[in-house]
Amino acid sequence: MGIHSGKVAIVTGGARGIGQAVARRLQADGARVAIWDLTASAHMDPSAGYTPDFSFDVDVSDFASVEAGYDATVEALGPIDILVNNAGINGPVNDVQDYPLEAWDRVLAIDLTGVFYCTRVALADWVGRGSGRIVNIASIAGKEGGAGIAAYAAAKAGVIGFTKSVARELSTSGILVNAIAPAITETALFEEMTPEHIAAGKSKIPMGRPVNVEEIASLATWIAGPDCTFTTGFVFDISGGRATY
Ligand SMILES: NC(=O)c1ccc[n+]([C@@H]2O[C@H](COP(=O)([O-])OP(=O)(O)OC[C@H]3O[C@@H](n4cnc5c(N)ncnc54)[C@H](O)[C@@H]3O)[C@@H](O)[C@H]2O)c1
């Protein structure tokens, strides 16, 4: 028995990194967990130290794929209680005048529109339900911006604005919608970043280290849980003192 006992959670981009840690933690806290990601093979990574209850190939930037994933998850695990919108890409690090047009579209499609698609599909199903939790993984970049990552920062700022808006629409519904803004953490997302970009990200953290994925998972499980009752539309900071607002 855990705080999420009897609950069903979806974690997008749950095959690795932050999403994998969040999925593992939600399951350890009692939830049955479905992970959505681009390829099924990645979902079964034995190094994850747990087995998801269900996994499905979903491209969050494709609305039909999100709908198919949602239906398949309900069929496999029953009604969904928790949605963690975590899937995301960094995109190339490039100043705006050189930023590839195709990359801008792709980053926005996955990091922002994907959050809208998954939320829309869940909320259409949750009408009249009276409960539910949505946790959006934004980024410190959405608050502060970052040189070379304008598309990513714009998408993450968009996620923050989206979170606040949906929360207001749902304020008396029993469904809480919040976001998390992590500082830099060492995951495969680093592969898209330049060494200078990574060093710059780390140097801005007053605690002097990157956040680790378990710390983010620990915050996410609380926000998604029964003790979080009076907070919605909020952006939870986990930046080692970098953001003091
Ligand atoms: N790593 C960091 O420093 C950091 C900091 C702040 C916020 N974040 C955010 O945290 C989230 C997770 O990042 P991570 O560091 O674990 O990255 P990651 O690259 O390790 O994991 C991201 C996962 O999302 C999946 N994914 C990518 N595109 C997808 C799509 N179209 N549909 C479905 N799944 C897709 C990938 O396959 C991967 O499994 C992202 O939203 C990222 O922006 C990361």
The ligand as an SDF file (V2000), in Angstrom:
LIG
                    3D

 44 48  0  0  0  0  0  0  0  0999 V2000
   17.6640   16.9100  -18.4800 N   0  0  0  0  0  0  0  0  0  0  0  0
   17.4900   18.1740  -18.0750 C   0  0  0  0  0  0  0  0  0  0  0  0
   18.4440   18.8900  -17.7540 O   0  0  0  0  0  0  0  0  0  0  0  0
   16.1010   18.7490  -17.9610 C   0  0  0  0  0  0  0  0  0  0  0  0
   15.9430   19.9430  -17.2490 C   0  0  0  0  0  0  0  0  0  0  0  0
   14.6580   20.5010  -17.1600 C   0  0  0  0  0  0  0  0  0  0  0  0
   13.5910   19.8760  -17.7780 C   0  0  0  0  0  0  0  0  0  0  0  0
   13.7790   18.7160  -18.4720 N   0  0  0  0  0  0  0  0  0  0  0  0
   12.6120   18.1190  -19.1160 C   0  0  0  0  0  0  0  0  0  0  0  0
   12.3580   16.8580  -18.5650 O   0  0  0  0  0  0  0  0  0  0  0  0
   11.7090   16.0260  -19.5230 C   0  0  0  0  0  0  0  0  0  0  0  0
   12.4440   14.7030  -19.6420 C   0  0  0  0  0  0  0  0  0  0  0  0
   13.7590   14.9670  -20.0790 O   0  0  0  0  0  0  0  0  0  0  0  0
   14.9790   13.9690  -19.8470 P   0  0  0  0  0  0  0  0  0  0  0  0
   16.1090   14.8060  -19.4160 O   0  0  0  0  0  0  0  0  0  0  0  0
   14.5590   12.8000  -19.0140 O   0  0  0  0  0  0  0  0  0  0  0  0
   15.2580   13.5530  -21.3670 O   0  0  0  0  0  0  0  0  0  0  0  0
   15.4900   12.1180  -22.0590 P   0  0  0  0  0  0  0  0  0  0  0  0
   15.8960   12.4640  -23.4400 O   0  0  0  0  0  0  0  0  0  0  0  0
   16.3740   11.2680  -21.2220 O   0  0  0  0  0  0  0  0  0  0  0  0
   14.0230   11.4810  -22.0430 O   0  0  0  0  0  0  0  0  0  0  0  0
   12.9930   12.0120  -22.8150 C   0  0  0  0  0  0  0  0  0  0  0  0
   12.0860   10.8860  -23.2390 C   0  0  0  0  0  0  0  0  0  0  0  0
   11.0480   11.4430  -24.0560 O   0  0  0  0  0  0  0  0  0  0  0  0
   10.8760   10.6030  -25.1800 C   0  0  0  0  0  0  0  0  0  0  0  0
   10.3010   11.3350  -26.2970 N   0  0  0  0  0  0  0  0  0  0  0  0
   10.9200   12.2510  -27.1010 C   0  0  0  0  0  0  0  0  0  0  0  0
   10.0770   12.6620  -28.0540 N   0  0  0  0  0  0  0  0  0  0  0  0
    8.9140   12.0090  -27.8510 C   0  0  0  0  0  0  0  0  0  0  0  0
    7.6600   12.0100  -28.5250 C   0  0  0  0  0  0  0  0  0  0  0  0
    7.4620   12.7600  -29.6180 N   0  0  0  0  0  0  0  0  0  0  0  0
    6.6780   11.2220  -28.0530 N   0  0  0  0  0  0  0  0  0  0  0  0
    6.8860   10.4330  -26.9750 C   0  0  0  0  0  0  0  0  0  0  0  0
    8.0420   10.3800  -26.3070 N   0  0  0  0  0  0  0  0  0  0  0  0
    9.0430   11.1650  -26.7430 C   0  0  0  0  0  0  0  0  0  0  0  0
   12.2810   10.0820  -25.4870 C   0  0  0  0  0  0  0  0  0  0  0  0
   12.2190    8.9100  -26.3090 O   0  0  0  0  0  0  0  0  0  0  0  0
   12.8200    9.8350  -24.1040 C   0  0  0  0  0  0  0  0  0  0  0  0
   12.5390    8.5380  -23.6320 O   0  0  0  0  0  0  0  0  0  0  0  0
   11.6860   16.8160  -20.8230 C   0  0  0  0  0  0  0  0  0  0  0  0
   10.4380   17.4470  -20.9820 O   0  0  0  0  0  0  0  0  0  0  0  0
   12.7830   17.8470  -20.6010 C   0  0  0  0  0  0  0  0  0  0  0  0
   12.5880   19.0060  -21.3640 O   0  0  0  0  0  0  0  0  0  0  0  0
   15.0110   18.1340  -18.5640 C   0  0  0  0  0  0  0  0  0  0  0  0
  1  2  1  0
  2  3  2  0
  2  4  1  0
  4  5  1  0
  4 44  2  0
  5  6  2  0
  6  7  1  0
  7  8  2  0
  8  9  1  0
  8 44  1  0
  9 10  1  0
  9 42  1  0
 10 11  1  0
 11 12  1  0
 11 40  1  0
 12 13  1  0
 13 14  1  0
 14 15  2  0
 14 16  1  0
 14 17  1  0
 17 18  1  0
 18 19  2  0
 18 20  1  0
 18 21  1  0
 21 22  1  0
 22 23  1  0
 23 24  1  0
 23 38  1  0
 24 25  1  0
 25 26  1  0
 25 36  1  0
 26 27  1  0
 26 35  1  0
 27 28  2  0
 28 29  1  0
 29 30  1  0
 29 35  2  0
 30 31  1  0
 30 32  2  0
 32 33  1  0
 33 34  2  0
 34 35  1  0
 36 37  1  0
 36 38  1  0
 38 39  1  0
 40 41  1  0
 40 42  1  0
 42 43  1  0
M  CHG  2   8   1  16  -1
M  END
$$$$
